[in-house]
Amino acid sequence: MKFNDKLVFGIVLLLLVGIVGLNIYVKEATKGGGLSELSTRSSSTNLLTGAAVGTSDLAVQTTANCWQYTSIANGCTADNGCKWRNDSWNSNGWCEELNCWSLYSQSDCANTAVPGKNCTWQGSSTFYTCDKVSCWSFSGTNANSCVNNSLNLACNWDNYCYTSAGNAYANCWQYQNQSACANVTGCSWGQCMEKGCWSYNTEPACKGGKDWNGRNCTWDSTYSYCQENGCWRYSNQSTCPNSTGGLNCEWKWNSCQEKDCWSWDFTNSSACINNTANISCSWDGSYCDKQDCWSYNTNATCSQQPNCNWKAYASSGWCNEVNCWTWDSMSGGNRSSCVNNTYSLACIWSGNPPGNNTNGWCYKDVSTVGCSNKTTERDCMDTMYCWWQYTNWSNPSAGGNCSTPGAFGAGTSNTIQNSWNPGCYIFDFNVTDCNNTLGCNHTGTVCAAVPAHANYNEIIANGINCSMINDSTLCNGIPALSSCCAWQNGSCAANKISTACWDQMQQKTEDNCEDADTSTRCQQIAGSPWYMPCQWENSTSNCKLKAEMTLKV
């Protein structure tokens, strides 16, 4: 198809799409850089979800988001990738996406079929951190221990049932007394919270009060409110060193700041560690770092520090999706457990370094995944590539199958989508990406196909494709081809049912080349990560589409 033909066809297609309202489809197709040709539908026996442009009629059917369904009868079913849920937050219930993470109990995780996914329950675990003692440290004790704490911190006690550990779905807030709260796993009674100077409403109360850090509060007589006493209140160099109320201020970087470890940056180890403010610091070459509670990672070292507390935290269990990454070496996997996994997932191993069978990553083999693997209408249409074919148009609840464009059976054109890819020219402004594409070479001015390369004829005829990308970062992120790509085991492969390269693409305000106001911006959108075929036209001072470039490689 010649460029002029493509241009005319594109205008017609956009008009048709505007009529049927397929805005989402157009957005994703534009982001991907691919052009699709929609052919006529010669038979009414194969009815498709999406747009089928024909000589006599148009057929459109789109899937809804789960939150749009108001009941199970209205469509909140597993066939649509949804599940109905109600709890104490909403007694009327709501529809949410059916996924492993939406199953909140071990029983549901084990017994609920999630189309296209394997779910397994991840048990609870306990982890430890070295925390600085604060008002929160006295939660779960009693009012006296909280308010009259040994650290002289200003704290408030609240008779409240809160989630302390382990059970994220306990809804502890609903229990109104200590007895009921104590009977629920993961709930504790009584929160001790920090009390700020703003809590004091009168001058006497303010002057006798302290902030969350144990320092005296200050009454502002001009505006009649209680505020914290900080070095920031001293606005000039002469008053800063004479601060009162337990402050230790210094004039630095043209402002009054509280002395801390960074005050001894670019000095020496002795000045940092043996500082005059008696602050616990450590020396790191040129910088003096604060040695706070979080710096200690064992019970022994944490417990030796004043006002530090070694604390255990219990995480609740959750329903986890089993995928190839389950067998990454960092999760205890290896090459054997990856490729021979018991879930029959098509996974491939990438050793680090290459050839290592015990250290590396386990990836999904995208070459084995296609539209037929999508078992629900929503998953099918979310690919922005596959098409859902109803078994019975008059009865959508009867189900259907997910098909590759063109694979719809007798009576339907098999040329419903022809992928289009750009040539080497999209890398005119990026020498590295150009030379990382097998068959392209940057001349210093433009990126052109290399006549002697094995890929030359393919680039001339059909443009560049994923298999020609020879860099993992470019492979996983390039949004300018007709599909996304995935780097696997040292090579780049097309992943037509993924939208990751467009989903993660940095946002821009320009929808087309003409929206770029300056030559600099024109060149930016023509480069990474968008690779729009734009060029600056000096004669008109406008950013224009490289119309002639669609015919060059």
N, C-alpha and C positions, 0 to 999 in steps of 0.2 A: 504494500500500500504506500503510495507516494505521500509526501508531507502534506500537500494541498488537500488530498483526499482525507488524510487523518484529521486535518484542521476542520474541514466541513463536517466530517463524521462526529468529531468531538463536540461541535456546536449543537448539532442535532441531538446528540446523546444528552448533553447538559439540559436542553429544553425539556426532553422527556423525563429526565430525572427530577426536574423542578416540578413537573406536573404531578408525579406520583409521590413526591415528598421523600425521596430516598437521600436525605441530607447526610445521614451518618455514613452511608455507603460511599458517597462522593468524597466526603472528608477523608476517609481512610484510604481510598484509592489515590487521591491526590497526594496524601502524605507518603505513600509508598512509591510514587513516581511511576506507577504502572498504568497503562491504558488498557481497557477491556472493550471488546467488541461484543455487543449483545445481538444475537441473531433472531430471526423470526421463529415463532413457535408454530409448527405445522400440525400439531395434534393437541387436542384438549384432554387427552388421556393422562398426560404427565403434567401435573400442576405443581408449580415450584414456589417455594418461599423466596421472595426477592423480587426482581423485576424481569419479566420476560417480554421483550418488545416485539410485537407481531404486526401483521397486516390488518387485523380486525379488532383486537382487544388488548387490554393490559391486565395482568394479574399481579396483585400485591398482597403479601401477607408477612407481617413482621412479628417477632416475639416480644413479649412484654417483660419488664423488670419485675422481679418477685414482689417488690413493695407495692406494685400496682394491683395485685390481686387482693380482693377483700374477703375471700373465703376459699375453702378447699373446692367447693362446687364451682367457684368462679375461675379456677385455674391454678390454685396453689397446690400443685401436685409434683411428685417426683419426676413425672414425664416432662415437666417444664423446668426441672432443675430447682424446685422450691420445696419448702416444708412450712407447715403451719405451727406457730408457737404461741403459747400464752403462759404467763406467770404472774407473780404478784405485782410486777411493774405495770402490766396492762392485762386486765382480766378479759378484755374483749379479744385479745390476741392480734397477731400480725403475721404476715408472710415474709419469710426470709430465705436467702439462698441455701440450698441443700449442698452442704460440703462437709468434709470431715470436721472442720473447725466449728461447725454449727451443731455438733452433737455433744451435749454437755455432760453426759454420764458414761461410765464404762460400759453399761448395758446397751445404751443406744449406739455407742461406737461399734460394739461387737455385732449387733443384730440389725443395723440399718444398712440397706444397700444403697450406696451412692454411685450412680451411673458413671462408669469410666474411671473410678478411683478405688484404691485399696486403703482402708482406714485401720489404724491400730491405736490402742490406748497407750499413751505415754504416762507412766506412773509418776506420782509426786516425788519431789526430791528436796533435799535440805542443803542450803549453802550458808556460808558464814562470812560476815564482814566485820571490820573494825569500825564502829560508829562513835562519833563524838557524842558525849552525853548531853542531852538537851531535854526540854520539857517533854518531848515525845517519849523519852526513855522511861518516864514514870507512868505511862499509860498502862492500864490493867492493874495498878496498885490500889491506892485509895486517895481520897481528897487531901488528907493531911500530908502524905508523902509527896504529893504533887505540888501543893501550894507552899509548904514549908520545907522545900527541898534543900539538901545540904550544900548545893552549889550557888545558893542565893540567886537563882534565876526567877524571873517574873513569869509565873505560870497560872493557868486557869484550869479548873477541873470541870468536866462535863459528864453527867450521868447518861451515858450513851453506849449502845451496843455497836461495836465496830468489827470489821473483818481484820483479824490479827494475822492469820496464816492458814495456808492449806486448802481452804474451800472457797474459791472465788465466787461460787454461785449460792452461797448460804443466805444472801440477803439479810445480813445481821441487823441492819437498820430497823427491820420490822418488829424486833423484840423490844418491848417497852420496860422490862424489869430485869434485874440481875439474875434471878433464878432461871428464867426462860432463856436468857442469853447464854448462860453457862452450860446449858444442856445441848448446845449446838456446836459441833466440831468446826473450828476455824473462827469462832466468835469470842470476843472478850468484852468485859464490861468496864467502862470508864476511860475517857480519853483525857490526857493531860496536854494542853495546848499552850503555845507561846502567848504571852500577854504583852502587847505593845504599848507604848506611851499613849497612843491614841485612845486607850481604854479609860484614861483618867479625864474627867470632865471639869474638875475644879482645880484652882491653883494649889491649895494645900495637898490635895490628893496627888497631884502631879509631882510636886516637889518631894513627896515621900515615896514616890513610885520608881520602879526601875524598868528598863526595857528588857527584851528577850535575852540580851547579852549580859545582864546584871549591872548595867550602868544606870546612873541617876538620870531621870527625865528632866526636861527643861520646859518651863512655862513661857510661852510667847505672849507677853502682855499686850502687844499691838493688835494681834488677831484673836487673842483669848483662846488658845488651844495648846495642848500638850504635845511636845515633840521630842524625838530622840536627840541626844547630845552627841554630835559627830564632828570630826575635824573639818568637814565641809562647811560648817557654820562660820569658820574664820576666813575672811576673804582677803587678808593682806599678810605680807611676810612678817610684819612686826608683831602681830597678835597671835599668829599661828603657833609659835613655840611655847606661848604662855597659856595654852588651853588648860581648862580645869575639868573636874567631874570624872576623873579616872582616864582621861584621854592621853595619848602619847603621840603628839602630832609633829610633823616636820614640813617645811616648805620645800616642795620638789616638783619639777616639771610645771612651774608657774602656778601651783595650787597647793592648798593645805591638805595633806594626806596623813592618814594614820601610819605609823611606822610598822613595817612588816618585813618579812625576809627579803623581799625585792629591794629594800632600802640599801642592801649590801651587795647588789649586783655589780659585777665588774670591779670587785675589790680583791679579796683573797679568801682562802679557806678559813683561816683563823678568825678574820673579822666577821665572817658569815656565821660560823658555828658558835663562837664566843661573843655574840653580839650584846650590846649594852641594854637592849630591851628585854633580854632574857626570854627570847622567842626560840622555839625549837625549829632549827633550820638545818639544811644539808647543802653542801657545796657541790655544784655540777659544772666544773670547768670555769665558765665565766659567770654563771648565774647562781644566786642564792635561793634555793627552793624551800617552801614551807614543809616542814615535817609534821603533817597533821595525822589524825587517826587513820584516815584512809590509806596512808602510806605503809601501814603494817598489815601483813597478810597471814600472820599466825597468832594463835591464842596467846602464846608465851610473850611475844614482842608487844602485842596490843595491850595486854593486861598490865604491863610494866609502865605504861604511859598514863599520866594524870588525865582524868576526865575522858578516858577512852573505854569503850565497852565492847567485848567480843560477843556478837549476837548472832543467833541462828535464825534463818528465815526458811520457811517451808513453802514450796510452790505447790499449787494444786495440780492434779493430773489433767491431761487434755487429750483430745482425739486428734491424732496426727496422720497426715497423708503419707503413705509409703511411696516414695519415688526413688529414682536412681541415686539421688544424693544421699540416701540413707546409708549407702555403702562407701561413702568417702572415707579415706583413711583417718581423717580427723574425728569421724564418728565410730571408728573401730573396724572399718571395712578394709577390703583388699581386692585385688583383681579377681580372685576366685569367687568371693561372695558377691561381687558386682555382676559378673557375666553369668553366674550360675545361681542367681537369687531364686528363692523359693516362691516368689510371686509371679514368675514367668514374665517379668518386665524386660523389654528389649533395652539393655544397657551396654555401654562400652566403657572400657577402662582407659584412662589417660595417666600414665605414670609420671612421677616427678622425682628425678628426671626421667625422660622417655625410656621405657624398658623396665622401670622399677615396678614390681608387682605388689609391693606392700605399702608404698607411699604414693598418693595421687588422688585423682578424682574420678567419680563414677557419673557418667552422663547418659541421658536418654538418647538412644539411637534414633534421630529424627527421620532417618530414611525409612524406618518401619512404621511411622505414624502418618496416617492420612485421614481424609474425611470420614471414611467408614468406621474409624475408631470413635467418632463422636456419636453418642447414643441418644442425646436429647436435642430438641430443636434449638434450645438456647445455646448450648455449647457449640452446635453446628454453626449457627449464624454469628456467634461471637468471633469466629475465626476471620470474618470479613472476606472469606475465600470460598468456603464450602456452601452448598445449597441444600436446603431441607426439602425433601420430596414426600408429601403426604401420601399415605396409603389410600385414603379416601378424602377428597377435598371437602365433601359435605359433612365429614365427621373428623375434625382435627384430633380429637381425643383418641382416635384409633391408632395414632402413632405414624411413623414413617421411617425414612432412612436418610442419612447424611451422604450426599454424593459430591464427587469432584465435578466442577463445571464441565459439561459436555458428556458426562456419564449418566444419562437419564433414561436410557432405554430407547426402544423403537418409537419413531414418530417425533423425536426431538432432535434438533440440530446438534451435532457434536462439535460445533465451532462457537459455542456460546461465550467462550473467553479465550482470547489470544493474548498472551503476556507480551509486553513490550519493555525492553530494557534500554537504557542510554548507552552511549559509547564512551570511549576513554575521555572525551572532552569534559565530563563532569569533574575531572581532577585537574583542570587547567591551572587552578589556583592552589594546588596542593601537591608538591613534588613527591613527598613521601608516600602519600596514598596512591599516586599514579604509579610509581615504581614498585609498589606492593601489589599491583594488579598484574597477573601473568598475561603478557601480550600487549601491555601498554608501556610507554616510555616517555618521560618528560624531556622535551628538547631545550628547555630553558625558557620557552615562551608558552607552549601548549603541550597538552598530554595527547599523544597520538598512538595509534595501533602500530605494532612492529611487523612489517611485511614478512620477515623471515620467521616469525614465531608460529608455533603450531596452532595457536588460538586465533590467528589473524582472520581467517575466513569466517569463523564463528562470530567474531566481533563485528566484522563487516556486515554479515547477514542479520544478526539478531542482537547485537550489543553485548556488553559484558554481563556475566552472571556470577552467582555465588562461588562456583567452583574455581573461578579465576582469582578470587581474593586470597592473598597469601599472608595475611596478618590477622591474628585473633581478635584484636580490638576493633579493627575496621570491619571484620566479618560480622561480629556480634552486634554492631551498632549502625551499619549503613542503612539509611532509610530510603535510598534513591532507586532501588531496584524494584522489580515487580513483586517481590516477596522478601520477607526477612531471611536472614541467614543465621547459621549456627556453626561455631567452631567445634569440631569434634576430632579428637585423636590426630591432631596435626594437619587437618584440612578443613575447608569451608564447604558447607552443604546448604542447599535451599531448605527453608522451613516454612512452607506455604501456609500452614495453619497457625502460625504464631504472629502476633502483632507487637511483640516486644520492642522491635527496632523503632516503631512509631510511638509506642506508649511512653518510652523513656527518652524520646527526643526532646531536646531543649526547645522551649516555646519561643516563637517569634511573632512580631506584629504584622509582618508582610505576608499576604496571601499570594502575591505574584511579583514578578520582577519590577513592575511599574511602581509598586508601593515603596521601593527603596529611594530615599530622597537624595542620597549622596553617593559619590563613586566609592567611598570607603564602605558604606553599608551594602552597596551592590556587590562588591567583592566579597564581603563577609557572608552573605546568604548564598553566594555561589561556591563557598567552601564548606568545610566541616562545621556542624554536622548535617547541613541541609542539602548541599550539593545541587542547588537550583541552577538550571542552565541559563544564567543571566550574564550580561556584559554591559559595561557602561559606554554609552554613545556620546562622545565629546561634542559632536555637532549639535545635538539637541539638549545636552546636559540631562539625559534621562537614562534610567536603567531599563534595558530591553531584554526580551527573551531572545536567546540565540536561535532564531528561527532557522537559519541555514545550518545550524549545528546538528539538528536532528537527522541530517543526511550525511554527516561526517563522522568519522571515527578517529 
